[in-house]
Amino acid sequence: MKAVRFHGKHDLRIDDVEEPGELAPDQVLVRPTFCGICGTDLHEFDHGPTWTSVSSNPYSGATLPQILGHEFSGEVLAVGSAVTSVSPGDRVSIQPQIGPREDYFGRRNLPFLGPNASVVGLSWPWGGMAEKAIVQESNAIALPPDITDQQGALVEPAAVGVHAVDRAGIKAGDSILITGAGTIGAMAALAARASGVTNIFVSEPNANRRERLERMDIGVTVLDPLSTDIAAHIRSTTLEGVGVDAAIECSGNGRAFDTCIDSVRAQGVVVQVGLMSGRVEADPFRWTVKDLTIRGSLNYPLTIWPRIFSMMRSGLFPVEKVVDAEVGMHDVKEQGFDALLAPGSAKLKILVSVNT
């Protein structure tokens, strides 16, 4: 069968790989339908291997070359003898986090925080950019009839944005700054709007991406950090000049993190989502005198899929607005990865139509 495999930096191939073999009792065989190209996939291609590895994953045994794709929907083809939650023919959305459930974090439903974590499409033998994939039963979440396959492929990045907003602790009527208008920044903005946040500021240096976000028409104020003092602007537009209630940093840029610190009010919350590639300078004294809460945000609760379905169904969380194109698997490099990585690209999300 055909699969998109990452072999190393700038080395992405459409390979012929062996069909999946016999299923374990708790496993599910899926035919992927749509798979999103994630910023993590782009980072692997342009800078990796980082999350993929030449060494065998201690839990899954996965090693390079890696079938990519962790944001996907699909159709169940077969199930193991112990599987009860899905059946052949069911449409599913894949929750890609996998890991042992017997250790400290696994018992708390947080296997991705443990030392032996694995992720479908990054450190698991299978991924969504292939004609077939094997996942655990806990990874295959049945899609409601009124949720499309395309939406099913967007649940994973949507969950990252929703969880970041949850970590920010904001409520209806609050204000927020989001730095970085990539897919996760856009998802966080959509999630904040769905939560009733009234003033949403988004800082993005890419002019094309600013225009792209404005075209989404989701009621946010888009700012250029290259020509605007973001913190000063926010203070001038918030009550008594105190700043926003919370900030979510999605760009992985140290200067953007500082902007978040400058822009939140005293006792505000700053959530770091963007993965920074190295160390950055910080001034913890300012965190103390402003009595701030600084939080990381990794992934999402593994039980969040039904909540995301409900948010999509409400019409208040139109995640499909981030999609720029659907491309076939054989066009994934030129029309997918290269298009998203092009200098000045405005594109947010490209879905791979796996079986076309």
C-alpha positions as CSV (number, residue, x, y, z in Angstrom):
1,M,0.0,0.0,0.0
2,K,1.0,3.6,-0.4
3,A,2.2,5.8,2.5
4,V,3.8,9.2,3.0
5,R,6.9,8.6,5.0
6,F,9.4,11.0,6.5
7,H,13.0,9.7,6.1
8,G,14.9,12.7,7.4
9,K,15.3,16.5,7.0
10,H,13.7,17.6,3.7
11,D,13.2,13.9,2.7
12,L,9.5,13.1,2.3
13,R,8.6,10.1,0.0
14,I,5.5,8.2,-1.2
15,D,6.6,4.7,-0.4
16,D,5.2,1.2,-1.0
17,V,4.9,-0.4,2.5
18,E,3.6,-3.7,3.7
19,E,-0.1,-4.0,4.5
20,P,-1.0,-4.1,8.2
21,G,-0.9,-7.6,9.7
22,E,-3.1,-9.3,12.2
23,L,-4.7,-7.0,14.8
24,A,-4.1,-7.3,18.5
25,P,-7.4,-7.8,20.6
26,D,-7.5,-4.0,21.4
27,Q,-6.6,-2.7,18.0
28,V,-8.6,-1.1,15.1
29,L,-7.7,-1.1,11.4
30,V,-8.7,2.2,9.8
31,R,-8.8,3.5,6.2
32,P,-7.9,7.2,6.6
33,T,-10.1,9.6,4.6
34,F,-8.7,13.1,5.4
35,C,-5.5,13.9,7.2
36,G,-4.3,17.4,8.2
37,I,-0.7,18.6,7.7
38,C,0.3,19.9,11.1
39,G,2.9,22.4,12.1
40,T,4.7,19.6,13.8
41,D,4.8,17.7,10.5
42,L,6.2,20.8,8.9
43,H,8.8,21.2,11.6
44,E,9.9,17.6,11.2
45,F,10.3,18.0,7.5
46,D,12.2,21.4,7.7
47,H,14.2,20.9,10.9
48,G,13.8,17.3,12.1
49,P,14.0,14.6,13.1
50,T,12.7,15.9,16.4
51,W,9.6,14.0,17.5
52,T,10.4,11.1,15.1
53,S,13.5,9.2,15.8
54,V,16.2,6.9,14.4
55,S,16.0,5.0,17.6
56,S,13.2,2.6,18.4
57,N,10.4,4.2,20.5
58,P,10.4,2.5,23.9
59,Y,6.6,1.9,23.8
60,S,5.7,1.4,20.2
61,G,9.0,0.3,18.6
62,A,8.5,2.9,15.8
63,T,11.6,4.2,14.1
64,L,12.4,6.2,10.9
65,P,11.2,6.2,8.2
66,Q,7.9,7.3,9.8
67,I,4.5,7.3,8.3
68,L,3.2,10.9,9.0
69,G,-0.2,12.1,10.0
70,H,-1.7,12.5,13.4
71,E,-4.8,14.7,12.6
72,F,-7.1,12.4,10.7
73,S,-10.5,10.8,10.2
74,G,-11.2,7.5,8.7
75,E,-13.4,4.4,8.2
76,V,-13.1,1.3,10.4
77,L,-12.2,-1.7,8.3
78,A,-11.7,-4.3,11.0
79,V,-11.4,-4.6,14.8
80,G,-9.6,-6.8,17.3
81,S,-11.5,-9.4,19.3
82,A,-11.8,-7.2,22.4
83,V,-12.9,-4.0,20.7
84,T,-16.5,-2.9,21.6
85,S,-16.7,0.8,21.0
86,V,-16.5,0.8,17.2
87,S,-17.4,-1.6,14.4
88,P,-16.4,-2.1,10.7
89,G,-18.0,0.7,8.7
90,D,-18.0,3.3,11.4
91,R,-16.5,6.7,10.7
92,V,-14.0,7.7,13.3
93,S,-11.8,10.7,14.3
94,I,-8.4,9.7,15.6
95,Q,-7.1,10.9,19.0
96,P,-3.4,10.1,18.4
97,Q,-1.9,10.0,21.9
98,I,-0.8,6.5,23.0
99,G,1.2,5.3,25.9
100,P,1.2,2.8,28.8
101,R,-1.6,3.1,31.2
102,E,0.1,1.4,34.1
103,D,2.6,4.1,35.1
104,Y,2.0,7.3,37.1
105,F,0.8,9.4,34.2
106,G,-1.1,6.6,32.4
107,R,-3.2,5.9,35.5
108,R,-4.2,9.6,35.4
109,N,-5.2,9.5,31.7
110,L,-2.1,11.6,30.8
111,P,0.1,9.1,29.0
112,F,1.6,11.8,26.8
113,L,3.4,13.2,29.9
114,G,5.1,9.9,30.7
115,P,8.6,8.7,29.6
116,N,7.2,6.1,27.1
117,A,4.7,8.3,25.2
118,S,3.9,7.6,21.6
119,V,2.0,9.5,19.0
120,V,0.3,8.1,15.9
121,G,2.0,9.6,12.9
122,L,5.1,10.6,14.8
123,S,6.3,7.8,17.0
124,W,3.9,4.9,16.2
125,P,4.4,2.5,13.3
126,W,1.3,3.9,11.6
127,G,0.0,7.3,10.6
128,G,-2.9,9.0,8.8
129,M,-1.1,9.7,5.5
130,A,-1.4,6.1,4.4
131,E,-4.0,3.9,2.8
132,K,-4.5,2.0,6.0
133,A,-3.5,2.4,9.7
134,I,-3.6,0.5,12.9
135,V,-4.5,2.3,16.1
136,Q,-5.6,1.3,19.6
137,E,-9.3,1.2,20.4
138,S,-8.9,4.2,22.7
139,N,-7.6,6.2,19.7
140,A,-10.7,5.7,17.4
141,I,-13.6,7.9,18.4
142,A,-16.8,7.3,16.5
143,L,-17.9,10.4,14.5
144,P,-21.5,11.5,15.0
145,P,-23.6,11.5,11.8
146,D,-23.7,15.3,11.6
147,I,-19.9,15.7,11.8
148,T,-18.2,15.5,8.4
149,D,-15.0,13.6,7.7
150,Q,-13.2,16.9,7.1
151,Q,-14.3,18.2,10.5
152,G,-13.2,14.8,12.0
153,A,-9.7,15.5,10.7
154,L,-9.8,18.9,12.5
155,V,-10.7,17.7,15.9
156,E,-7.1,17.2,17.0
157,P,-5.8,20.7,16.3
158,A,-9.1,22.2,17.5
159,A,-8.6,20.3,20.8
160,V,-5.2,21.9,21.2
161,G,-6.7,25.4,20.8
162,V,-9.6,24.7,23.2
163,H,-7.3,23.3,25.8
164,A,-5.1,26.4,25.6
165,V,-8.1,28.6,26.2
166,D,-9.1,26.4,29.1
167,R,-5.6,26.8,30.6
168,A,-5.9,30.5,30.2
169,G,-8.9,30.4,32.6
170,I,-10.9,33.0,30.7
171,K,-14.7,33.4,30.9
172,A,-17.4,35.2,29.0
173,G,-16.7,38.9,28.8
174,D,-13.0,38.6,29.3
175,S,-10.2,39.8,26.9
176,I,-7.3,37.9,25.5
177,L,-4.1,38.3,23.3
178,I,-3.0,35.5,21.0
179,T,0.4,35.8,19.5
180,G,0.9,33.9,16.2
181,A,-1.9,33.3,13.7
182,G,-1.0,29.9,12.5
183,T,-3.5,27.0,12.7
184,I,-3.3,26.8,16.5
185,G,-3.5,30.5,17.0
186,A,-6.6,30.6,14.7
187,M,-8.1,27.6,16.6
188,A,-7.4,29.4,19.9
189,A,-9.1,32.5,18.6
190,L,-12.1,30.5,17.5
191,A,-12.3,28.7,20.8
192,A,-12.0,32.0,22.7
193,R,-14.9,33.5,20.6
194,A,-17.0,30.3,21.3
195,S,-16.3,30.8,25.0
196,G,-17.8,34.3,25.0
197,V,-14.5,36.3,25.1
198,T,-15.4,39.8,23.9
199,N,-12.1,41.3,23.0
200,I,-9.7,39.1,21.1
201,F,-6.4,40.5,19.9
202,V,-4.2,38.5,17.5
203,S,-0.6,39.6,16.8
204,E,0.9,38.2,13.6
205,P,3.9,39.7,11.6
206,N,3.0,37.9,8.3
207,A,0.8,40.4,6.3
208,N,-0.7,37.6,4.2
209,R,-1.6,35.6,7.3
210,R,-3.1,38.7,8.9
211,E,-5.3,39.2,5.8
212,R,-6.2,35.5,5.9
213,L,-7.4,35.7,9.5
214,E,-9.4,38.9,8.8
215,R,-11.1,37.0,5.9
216,M,-12.3,34.4,8.4
217,D,-14.5,37.1,9.9
218,I,-14.6,35.8,13.4
219,G,-14.5,39.1,15.2
220,V,-10.9,39.6,16.3
221,T,-8.6,42.6,16.2
222,V,-5.5,41.7,14.1
223,L,-2.3,43.6,14.8
224,D,1.1,43.8,13.2
225,P,3.9,43.5,15.9
226,L,6.4,44.9,13.4
227,S,4.7,48.3,13.2
228,T,2.6,48.4,16.4
229,D,3.6,48.4,20.1
230,I,1.2,45.6,20.9
231,A,1.2,46.0,24.7
232,A,0.7,49.8,24.5
233,H,-2.1,49.4,22.0
234,I,-3.8,46.8,24.3
235,R,-3.4,49.0,27.3
236,S,-5.0,51.9,25.4
237,T,-8.1,49.8,24.6
238,T,-8.7,47.9,27.8
239,L,-10.5,49.1,30.9
240,E,-8.4,51.6,32.8
241,G,-5.4,50.5,30.7
242,V,-4.8,47.4,32.8
243,G,-4.3,45.0,29.8
244,V,-5.9,41.8,28.8
245,D,-7.0,39.1,31.2
246,A,-4.9,36.4,29.5
247,A,-2.5,35.8,26.7
248,I,-1.8,32.6,24.7
249,E,1.6,32.5,22.9
250,C,1.3,30.3,19.8
251,S,4.3,31.3,17.7
252,G,7.2,29.8,19.6
253,N,9.0,33.2,19.6
254,G,10.7,34.6,22.7
255,R,9.8,38.2,21.8
256,A,6.2,37.2,21.5
257,F,6.3,35.7,24.9
258,D,7.6,39.0,26.3
259,T,4.8,40.8,24.5
260,C,2.3,38.5,26.3
261,I,4.0,39.3,29.7
262,D,3.7,43.1,28.9
263,S,0.1,42.9,27.7
264,V,-1.6,41.0,30.5
265,R,-3.0,42.7,33.5
266,A,-1.7,42.1,37.1
267,Q,-2.8,38.6,38.2
268,G,-3.3,37.7,34.5
269,V,-2.4,34.3,32.9
270,V,0.1,33.6,30.1
271,V,-0.2,30.3,28.4
272,Q,2.8,29.0,26.3
273,V,1.7,26.7,23.5
274,G,4.2,27.4,20.7
275,L,7.2,25.2,20.8
276,M,10.4,27.2,21.1
277,S,13.5,25.8,19.5
278,G,16.0,27.1,22.0
279,R,16.5,29.1,25.2
280,V,15.1,32.6,25.5
281,E,15.8,35.4,27.9
282,A,13.2,36.0,30.6
283,D,12.6,38.4,33.4
284,P,10.9,36.5,36.2
285,F,11.0,39.6,38.4
286,R,8.2,41.1,36.2
287,W,6.2,37.9,36.6
288,T,6.4,38.3,40.4
289,V,5.6,42.0,40.6
290,K,2.6,41.5,38.3
291,D,1.6,38.3,40.3
292,L,1.2,36.4,37.0
293,T,0.4,32.8,36.3
294,I,2.6,31.2,33.6
295,R,1.4,27.9,32.2
296,G,2.5,25.5,29.6
297,S,-0.2,23.8,27.5
298,L,0.6,20.4,25.9
299,N,-2.0,18.5,23.9
300,Y,-5.4,18.2,25.6
301,P,-7.4,15.9,27.9
302,L,-7.9,12.6,26.0
303,T,-11.6,12.7,26.8
304,I,-12.2,16.0,25.0
305,W,-13.4,14.6,21.6
306,P,-17.1,14.6,22.5
307,R,-16.8,18.2,23.7
308,I,-15.2,19.3,20.4
309,F,-18.0,17.5,18.5
310,S,-20.6,19.4,20.5
311,M,-18.8,22.7,19.9
312,M,-18.7,22.1,16.2
313,R,-22.4,21.1,16.1
314,S,-23.4,24.3,17.8
315,G,-22.2,26.4,14.9
316,L,-20.2,28.6,17.3
317,F,-16.9,26.9,16.5
318,P,-16.5,26.9,12.7
319,V,-13.1,25.2,12.6
320,E,-13.5,24.4,8.9
321,K,-12.7,28.1,8.2
322,V,-9.0,27.3,8.7
323,V,-8.9,24.9,5.7
324,D,-7.3,26.3,2.6
325,A,-7.2,23.3,0.3
326,E,-7.6,19.5,-0.1
327,V,-4.8,17.7,-1.9
328,G,-4.2,14.1,-3.0
329,M,-1.6,12.0,-1.3
330,H,0.7,12.1,-4.3
331,D,0.7,15.9,-4.3
332,V,1.4,16.2,-0.6
333,K,4.9,17.6,-0.8
334,E,4.5,20.2,-3.6
335,Q,0.9,21.3,-2.9
336,G,1.0,20.6,0.8
337,F,4.3,20.9,2.7
338,D,6.0,23.3,0.2
339,A,2.9,25.5,-0.1
340,L,2.6,25.8,3.7
341,L,6.3,26.5,4.1
342,A,6.6,29.0,1.3
343,P,7.9,32.4,2.5
344,G,5.0,34.7,3.3
345,S,2.4,31.9,3.0
346,A,-1.0,32.7,4.3
347,K,-2.2,29.1,4.3
348,L,-3.3,27.7,7.7
349,K,-4.4,24.1,7.1
350,I,-4.2,21.8,4.1
351,L,-6.0,18.5,4.3
352,V,-4.7,15.4,2.5
353,S,-7.4,13.4,0.8
354,V,-5.7,10.1,1.4
355,N,-7.5,7.8,-1.1
356,T,-7.6,10.1,-4.1
